[in-house]
Amino acid sequence: MSDTDTPRIAFQGALGAYSHEACLQARPDMIPVPCTTFEGVIRAVREGRADLAMLPVENTTYGRVADIHRLLPESGLHIVAEAFVRVRIALMARPGVALKDVKHVRAHMVLLPQARSYLDTKGITFEAAADSAGAAEELALNDGSTEGVLASEVAADIHGLEVLARDIEDLDHNTTRFLLMAPKIDLTRRGDKMLTTFVFEVRNIPAALYKAMGGFATNGVNMTKLESYMVGGSFTATQFYADIEGHPEDENVKRALDELGYFTNMLDILGVYPAHPGRG
């Protein structure tokens, strides 16, 4: 099979980013396509340059990824799977550089605080970079540098850097959840435990949200996520993003969604997909 026949998966960041690692773990048979922005990832799929999008939505340490819930309903794409990637931080340098010689490192601003204890213990100073994988690429091109970079081991492999320390993150449970998105929704049952994600806007009536949620409680549907976000630049136009356990064809889920419909102006299912084995 030629590269033109091989399915492609788009992600945000440079080669070696944690999103790239998520692609390699979840879809090792697909060609990763790096994009500069989340909008670029979505555009790559909509324009046919990629078959799937890999988008991070939340992290166990830092919460939800900024702007992503606003982008998902507007993307025109649908969730077909989820992936969990444990954030393992490696300290890397150019080949031949010893750990004791590294006095300064660069990494994305979100990554640096996650390894603060290790860096302080070693007396290593740090500065933020626009992208950890990009910093690794820059370091590989910088002859004679004894600077280091914090990134994934994938970045070290790609850019020919040597890993001097592994798993230096302060928290050993730091995990990012990703969503795999495709142009068409897939409503088939592809696992024993299915999840349904949807967005909705409640009607402007008293206790609308409370009443809308009542159907999930009375029908025994477990809602694992409910988040609100403003739309259209208005403080009064609020939409909600929700994850529930179950398939829309399950009787209890069907009844809950029907009841939700009575109290909403808009209800849009973003995806129906199997729960990842790493989900608690």
C-alpha positions in Angstrom: 0.0 0.0 0.0 1.4 3.4 -1.0 1.4 6.5 1.3 -1.4 7.9 -0.7 -3.6 4.9 0.1 -2.7 4.8 3.8 -5.2 6.5 6.1 -4.0 9.7 7.8 -4.7 11.2 11.2 -4.2 14.9 12.0 -3.0 16.3 15.3 -2.0 19.6 16.7 1.7 20.2 17.3 5.1 19.1 15.9 6.2 15.6 15.3 7.0 14.2 18.7 4.3 16.0 20.6 2.1 14.1 23.1 -0.8 14.3 20.5 1.6 12.6 18.1 2.2 9.9 20.7 -1.6 9.5 21.1 -1.9 8.9 17.3 0.9 6.3 17.4 -0.8 4.5 20.3 -4.4 4.6 19.1 -3.9 4.3 15.3 -0.4 2.9 14.6 -1.5 2.0 11.1 -2.2 5.6 10.1 0.1 8.3 8.9 0.3 11.2 11.4 -0.3 14.7 10.0 1.0 17.6 12.1 -1.0 20.8 12.2 -0.2 24.2 13.8 -3.6 24.7 15.5 -6.7 22.8 16.6 -8.6 24.6 13.8 -6.0 23.3 11.4 -6.6 19.8 12.6 -10.3 20.0 11.9 -9.8 21.7 8.6 -7.4 18.9 7.5 -10.2 16.4 8.0 -12.9 18.5 6.4 -10.8 19.1 3.4 -9.9 15.5 3.0 -6.2 15.8 3.8 -6.7 13.5 6.8 -9.2 10.8 7.7 -9.3 11.3 11.4 -8.6 14.1 13.9 -6.9 13.5 17.3 -7.9 16.3 19.7 -7.1 16.6 23.4 -10.1 17.5 25.5 -9.0 17.3 29.2 -6.1 16.5 31.5 -6.3 15.0 35.0 -4.0 17.7 36.3 -5.0 20.8 34.4 -8.6 20.2 33.5 -10.2 20.8 30.1 -8.2 22.1 27.2 -9.0 25.7 26.5 -11.4 26.4 23.6 -11.8 22.8 22.6 -15.5 22.4 23.7 -16.3 25.5 21.7 -14.7 24.0 18.6 -16.2 20.5 18.7 -19.9 21.4 18.0 -18.8 23.8 15.2 -16.3 21.3 13.7 -18.7 19.3 11.6 -16.9 16.2 12.8 -18.1 13.4 15.0 -16.4 11.5 17.9 -15.7 7.9 16.9 -13.3 6.9 19.8 -11.5 8.1 22.8 -7.9 7.6 23.8 -6.0 8.1 27.1 -2.3 8.9 27.1 -0.2 9.0 30.3 2.0 12.1 30.2 5.5 10.8 30.8 8.1 13.5 30.8 11.7 12.8 29.6 14.7 15.0 29.9 16.7 14.9 26.7 19.8 16.4 25.3 22.2 16.1 22.3 24.1 12.9 22.1 27.2 12.9 24.3 25.9 15.4 26.8 25.8 14.1 30.4 23.0 14.8 32.8 25.3 16.7 35.1 26.2 19.1 32.3 22.6 20.1 31.7 21.9 23.4 33.6 18.9 24.7 31.6 15.9 23.2 29.9 13.1 24.3 27.6 9.5 22.9 27.3 6.0 24.0 26.8 4.7 26.2 29.6 2.2 23.6 30.7 4.8 20.9 31.0 7.4 22.7 33.1 5.4 22.9 36.3 4.7 19.1 36.1 8.5 18.4 36.6 9.2 21.3 38.9 10.3 19.1 41.9 12.9 17.2 39.7 14.3 20.4 38.2 14.6 22.1 41.6 16.4 19.1 43.0 18.9 19.0 40.2 19.3 22.8 40.2 18.2 23.1 36.6 16.7 26.4 35.4 14.0 26.5 32.7 12.2 28.6 30.3 8.9 28.2 28.3 8.9 27.2 24.7 6.0 27.4 22.2 6.1 23.7 21.8 8.0 20.9 23.5 8.5 18.8 20.4 9.5 22.0 18.5 12.0 22.7 21.2 13.5 19.2 20.7 13.8 19.8 17.0 15.6 23.2 17.6 17.9 21.6 20.1 18.9 18.8 17.6 20.0 21.5 15.2 21.9 23.5 17.8 25.5 22.3 17.5 27.5 22.1 20.8 24.5 22.9 23.0 24.4 21.5 26.5 20.8 22.7 27.0 18.1 20.2 27.6 14.4 19.8 26.6 11.5 18.2 28.4 9.3 16.3 26.1 8.0 12.8 25.2 10.4 10.0 24.3 8.8 10.0 20.9 10.4 13.5 20.3 13.8 12.2 21.3 13.5 9.3 18.9 12.4 11.5 16.0 15.0 14.2 16.5 18.0 12.0 17.4 18.3 13.2 21.0 19.5 11.2 24.0 17.1 10.6 26.9 19.0 11.4 30.2 16.1 10.9 32.6 12.6 9.3 32.3 9.3 9.7 34.2 10.4 12.9 35.9 6.9 14.3 36.3 5.8 15.1 39.8 2.5 13.2 39.5 2.3 9.7 38.3 -1.4 9.8 37.3 -1.1 12.7 34.9 -3.2 11.6 31.9 -4.7 13.4 28.9 -7.9 12.3 27.3 -8.2 12.6 23.5 -11.1 12.3 21.1 -10.8 10.8 17.7 -13.1 12.5 15.2 -14.3 11.7 11.7 -16.6 13.3 9.1 -19.4 10.9 9.6 -21.1 9.7 12.8 -20.9 6.0 13.6 -23.9 4.7 15.6 -22.9 1.0 15.6 -22.2 -0.7 18.9 -18.5 -1.3 18.8 -17.9 -2.3 22.4 -19.6 -3.6 25.5 -19.5 -0.2 27.2 -20.6 2.7 24.9 -20.5 6.4 25.6 -22.6 9.2 24.0 -21.5 12.8 23.8 -23.9 15.6 23.0 -24.4 19.4 23.3 -27.6 21.1 24.2 -29.1 24.5 25.0 -31.9 24.8 27.6 -35.1 26.7 27.1 -35.5 30.0 28.9 -37.8 28.7 31.6 -37.4 28.5 35.3 -35.3 25.5 36.6 -34.9 24.3 33.0 -31.5 22.7 33.6 -32.7 21.0 36.8 -35.7 19.6 34.9 -33.6 18.6 31.9 -31.2 16.6 34.1 -34.1 14.8 35.9 -34.6 12.3 33.1 -31.1 11.0 33.4 -31.5 10.4 37.2 -34.9 8.8 37.0 -33.8 6.5 34.2 -30.5 5.5 35.8 -28.2 7.0 33.2 -24.8 7.9 34.5 -23.6 11.3 33.3 -19.8 11.4 33.5 -19.4 15.0 32.3 -21.5 18.2 32.2 -19.8 21.5 31.4 -21.3 24.8 30.4 -19.8 27.4 28.0 -21.0 30.7 26.6 -21.7 31.0 22.9 -22.1 34.0 20.6 -20.4 36.4 23.0 -23.4 36.5 25.2 -23.7 35.9 29.0 -27.2 34.6 28.5 -26.6 32.2 25.6 -25.2 29.1 27.4 -24.7 25.7 25.9 -23.9 22.5 27.8 -21.5 19.7 26.8 -22.3 16.2 28.3 -20.9 12.7 28.3 -23.1 9.8 29.4 -22.7 6.1 29.6 -24.8 4.1 27.2 -26.1 4.1 23.6 -29.0 6.3 22.3 -30.8 3.0 21.4 -30.7 1.8 25.0 -34.2 2.1 26.4 -33.2 4.1 29.5 -30.9 6.5 27.4 -33.7 6.9 24.8 -36.2 7.9 27.5 -33.7 10.3 29.1 -32.9 12.0 25.8 -36.6 12.3 25.0 -37.2 14.0 28.3 -34.2 16.3 27.7 -35.8 17.4 24.4 -38.8 18.9 26.2 -36.5 21.4 27.9 -34.0 22.3 25.2 -33.9 24.6 22.2 -31.1 22.5 20.6 -29.8 19.0 21.1 -27.0 17.7 18.9 -25.2 14.3 19.4 -21.5 14.7 18.7 -20.6 11.0 18.9 -21.4 7.5 20.0 -18.2 5.5 20.7 -16.7 2.7 22.9 -15.3 3.6 26.3 -11.5 3.3 26.4 -10.2 0.4 28.6 -8.3 3.0 30.6 -11.5 4.7 31.8 -12.1 4.2 35.4 
